[in-house]
Amino acid sequence: MFYIDLMFSLLFSLLLLICVLVGVAF
């Protein structure tokens, strides 16, 4: 279960980073 939680956390931070980049770009 640790790996699943880690993967979910990584996916969430990646999504947040994309949102920030899009916000800066536009």
mmCIF file of the N, C-alpha and C atoms, coordinates in Angstrom:
data_MODEL
# 
_entry.id   MODEL 
# 
loop_
_atom_site.group_PDB 
_atom_site.id 
_atom_site.type_symbol 
_atom_site.label_atom_id 
_atom_site.label_alt_id 
_atom_site.label_comp_id 
_atom_site.label_asym_id 
_atom_site.label_entity_id 
_atom_site.label_seq_id 
_atom_site.pdbx_PDB_ins_code 
_atom_site.Cartn_x 
_atom_site.Cartn_y 
_atom_site.Cartn_z 
_atom_site.occupancy 
_atom_site.B_iso_or_equiv 
_atom_site.pdbx_formal_charge 
_atom_site.auth_seq_id 
_atom_site.auth_comp_id 
_atom_site.auth_asym_id 
_atom_site.auth_atom_id 
_atom_site.pdbx_PDB_model_num 
ATOM 1  N N  . MET A 1 1  ? 0.824  -1.202 0.000   1.00 0.00 ? 1  MET A N  1 
ATOM 2  C CA . MET A 1 1  ? 0.000  0.000  0.000   1.00 0.00 ? 1  MET A CA 1 
ATOM 3  C C  . MET A 1 1  ? 0.868  1.267  0.000   1.00 0.00 ? 1  MET A C  1 
ATOM 4  N N  . PHE A 1 2  ? 2.085  1.146  0.490   1.00 0.00 ? 2  PHE A N  1 
ATOM 5  C CA . PHE A 1 2  ? 2.978  2.308  0.542   1.00 0.00 ? 2  PHE A CA 1 
ATOM 6  C C  . PHE A 1 2  ? 3.280  2.829  -0.865  1.00 0.00 ? 2  PHE A C  1 
ATOM 7  N N  . TYR A 1 3  ? 3.528  1.898  -1.789  1.00 0.00 ? 3  TYR A N  1 
ATOM 8  C CA . TYR A 1 3  ? 3.863  2.294  -3.151  1.00 0.00 ? 3  TYR A CA 1 
ATOM 9  C C  . TYR A 1 3  ? 2.698  2.987  -3.848  1.00 0.00 ? 3  TYR A C  1 
ATOM 10 N N  . ILE A 1 4  ? 1.494  2.511  -3.594  1.00 0.00 ? 4  ILE A N  1 
ATOM 11 C CA . ILE A 1 4  ? 0.305  3.117  -4.190  1.00 0.00 ? 4  ILE A CA 1 
ATOM 12 C C  . ILE A 1 4  ? 0.139  4.551  -3.681  1.00 0.00 ? 4  ILE A C  1 
ATOM 13 N N  . ASP A 1 5  ? 0.343  4.749  -2.392  1.00 0.00 ? 5  ASP A N  1 
ATOM 14 C CA . ASP A 1 5  ? 0.213  6.082  -1.799  1.00 0.00 ? 5  ASP A CA 1 
ATOM 15 C C  . ASP A 1 5  ? 1.291  7.020  -2.348  1.00 0.00 ? 5  ASP A C  1 
ATOM 16 N N  . LEU A 1 6  ? 2.501  6.496  -2.503  1.00 0.00 ? 6  LEU A N  1 
ATOM 17 C CA . LEU A 1 6  ? 3.611  7.283  -3.030  1.00 0.00 ? 6  LEU A CA 1 
ATOM 18 C C  . LEU A 1 6  ? 3.333  7.685  -4.475  1.00 0.00 ? 6  LEU A C  1 
ATOM 19 N N  . MET A 1 7  ? 2.809  6.737  -5.258  1.00 0.00 ? 7  MET A N  1 
ATOM 20 C CA . MET A 1 7  ? 2.505  6.995  -6.655  1.00 0.00 ? 7  MET A CA 1 
ATOM 21 C C  . MET A 1 7  ? 1.403  8.044  -6.776  1.00 0.00 ? 7  MET A C  1 
ATOM 22 N N  . PHE A 1 8  ? 0.388  7.960  -5.908  1.00 0.00 ? 8  PHE A N  1 
ATOM 23 C CA . PHE A 1 8  ? -0.719 8.915  -5.924  1.00 0.00 ? 8  PHE A CA 1 
ATOM 24 C C  . PHE A 1 8  ? -0.223 10.312 -5.569  1.00 0.00 ? 8  PHE A C  1 
ATOM 25 N N  . SER A 1 9  ? 0.685  10.387 -4.609  1.00 0.00 ? 9  SER A N  1 
ATOM 26 C CA . SER A 1 9  ? 1.251  11.669 -4.187  1.00 0.00 ? 9  SER A CA 1 
ATOM 27 C C  . SER A 1 9  ? 2.075  12.287 -5.316  1.00 0.00 ? 9  SER A C  1 
ATOM 28 N N  . LEU A 1 10 ? 2.853  11.451 -6.000  1.00 0.00 ? 10 LEU A N  1 
ATOM 29 C CA . LEU A 1 10 ? 3.678  11.918 -7.109  1.00 0.00 ? 10 LEU A CA 1 
ATOM 30 C C  . LEU A 1 10 ? 2.795  12.416 -8.248  1.00 0.00 ? 10 LEU A C  1 
ATOM 31 N N  . LEU A 1 11 ? 1.725  11.686 -8.531  1.00 0.00 ? 11 LEU A N  1 
ATOM 32 C CA . LEU A 1 11 ? 0.794  12.068 -9.592  1.00 0.00 ? 11 LEU A CA 1 
ATOM 33 C C  . LEU A 1 11 ? 0.124  13.398 -9.255  1.00 0.00 ? 11 LEU A C  1 
ATOM 34 N N  . PHE A 1 12 ? -0.239 13.586 -7.995  1.00 0.00 ? 12 PHE A N  1 
ATOM 35 C CA . PHE A 1 12 ? -0.884 14.826 -7.556  1.00 0.00 ? 12 PHE A CA 1 
ATOM 36 C C  . PHE A 1 12 ? 0.065  16.016 -7.688  1.00 0.00 ? 12 PHE A C  1 
ATOM 37 N N  . SER A 1 13 ? 1.330  15.835 -7.297  1.00 0.00 ? 13 SER A N  1 
ATOM 38 C CA . SER A 1 13 ? 2.281  16.941 -7.418  1.00 0.00 ? 13 SER A CA 1 
ATOM 39 C C  . SER A 1 13 ? 2.565  17.275 -8.872  1.00 0.00 ? 13 SER A C  1 
ATOM 40 N N  . LEU A 1 14 ? 2.575  16.253 -9.724  1.00 0.00 ? 14 LEU A N  1 
ATOM 41 C CA . LEU A 1 14 ? 2.798  16.478 -11.147 1.00 0.00 ? 14 LEU A CA 1 
ATOM 42 C C  . LEU A 1 14 ? 1.636  17.269 -11.740 1.00 0.00 ? 14 LEU A C  1 
ATOM 43 N N  . LEU A 1 15 ? 0.420  16.915 -11.350 1.00 0.00 ? 15 LEU A N  1 
ATOM 44 C CA . LEU A 1 15 ? -0.775 17.615 -11.823 1.00 0.00 ? 15 LEU A CA 1 
ATOM 45 C C  . LEU A 1 15 ? -0.766 19.070 -11.348 1.00 0.00 ? 15 LEU A C  1 
ATOM 46 N N  . LEU A 1 16 ? -0.359 19.282 -10.115 1.00 0.00 ? 16 LEU A N  1 
ATOM 47 C CA . LEU A 1 16 ? -0.289 20.631 -9.553  1.00 0.00 ? 16 LEU A CA 1 
ATOM 48 C C  . LEU A 1 16 ? 0.765  21.458 -10.295 1.00 0.00 ? 16 LEU A C  1 
ATOM 49 N N  . LEU A 1 17 ? 1.894  20.838 -10.608 1.00 0.00 ? 17 LEU A N  1 
ATOM 50 C CA . LEU A 1 17 ? 2.961  21.513 -11.343 1.00 0.00 ? 17 LEU A CA 1 
ATOM 51 C C  . LEU A 1 17 ? 2.482  21.921 -12.733 1.00 0.00 ? 17 LEU A C  1 
ATOM 52 N N  . ILE A 1 18 ? 1.736  21.043 -13.403 1.00 0.00 ? 18 ILE A N  1 
ATOM 53 C CA . ILE A 1 18 ? 1.185  21.347 -14.723 1.00 0.00 ? 18 ILE A CA 1 
ATOM 54 C C  . ILE A 1 18 ? 0.228  22.530 -14.632 1.00 0.00 ? 18 ILE A C  1 
ATOM 55 N N  . CYS A 1 19 ? -0.613 22.539 -13.606 1.00 0.00 ? 19 CYS A N  1 
ATOM 56 C CA . CYS A 1 19 ? -1.566 23.645 -13.414 1.00 0.00 ? 19 CYS A CA 1 
ATOM 57 C C  . CYS A 1 19 ? -0.822 24.962 -13.216 1.00 0.00 ? 19 CYS A C  1 
ATOM 58 N N  . VAL A 1 20 ? 0.260  24.945 -12.449 1.00 0.00 ? 20 VAL A N  1 
ATOM 59 C CA . VAL A 1 20 ? 1.056  26.147 -12.209 1.00 0.00 ? 20 VAL A CA 1 
ATOM 60 C C  . VAL A 1 20 ? 1.714  26.617 -13.508 1.00 0.00 ? 20 VAL A C  1 
ATOM 61 N N  . LEU A 1 21 ? 2.268  25.689 -14.278 1.00 0.00 ? 21 LEU A N  1 
ATOM 62 C CA . LEU A 1 21 ? 2.912  26.050 -15.541 1.00 0.00 ? 21 LEU A CA 1 
ATOM 63 C C  . LEU A 1 21 ? 1.913  26.650 -16.521 1.00 0.00 ? 21 LEU A C  1 
ATOM 64 N N  . VAL A 1 22 ? 0.719  26.077 -16.591 1.00 0.00 ? 22 VAL A N  1 
ATOM 65 C CA . VAL A 1 22 ? -0.332 26.594 -17.470 1.00 0.00 ? 22 VAL A CA 1 
ATOM 66 C C  . VAL A 1 22 ? -0.758 27.986 -17.004 1.00 0.00 ? 22 VAL A C  1 
ATOM 67 N N  . GLY A 1 23 ? -0.857 28.161 -15.690 1.00 0.00 ? 23 GLY A N  1 
ATOM 68 C CA . GLY A 1 23 ? -1.238 29.453 -15.130 1.00 0.00 ? 23 GLY A CA 1 
ATOM 69 C C  . GLY A 1 23 ? -0.206 30.530 -15.446 1.00 0.00 ? 23 GLY A C  1 
ATOM 70 N N  . VAL A 1 24 ? 1.073  30.156 -15.417 1.00 0.00 ? 24 VAL A N  1 
ATOM 71 C CA . VAL A 1 24 ? 2.146  31.101 -15.726 1.00 0.00 ? 24 VAL A CA 1 
ATOM 72 C C  . VAL A 1 24 ? 2.185  31.400 -17.229 1.00 0.00 ? 24 VAL A C  1 
ATOM 73 N N  . ALA A 1 25 ? 1.966  30.364 -18.030 1.00 0.00 ? 25 ALA A N  1 
ATOM 74 C CA . ALA A 1 25 ? 2.025  30.515 -19.489 1.00 0.00 ? 25 ALA A CA 1 
ATOM 75 C C  . ALA A 1 25 ? 0.908  31.419 -20.010 1.00 0.00 ? 25 ALA A C  1 
ATOM 76 N N  . PHE A 1 26 ? -0.279 31.268 -19.428 1.00 0.00 ? 26 PHE A N  1 
ATOM 77 C CA . PHE A 1 26 ? -1.415 32.071 -19.905 1.00 0.00 ? 26 PHE A CA 1 
ATOM 78 C C  . PHE A 1 26 ? -1.814 33.103 -18.863 1.00 0.00 ? 26 PHE A C  1 
# 
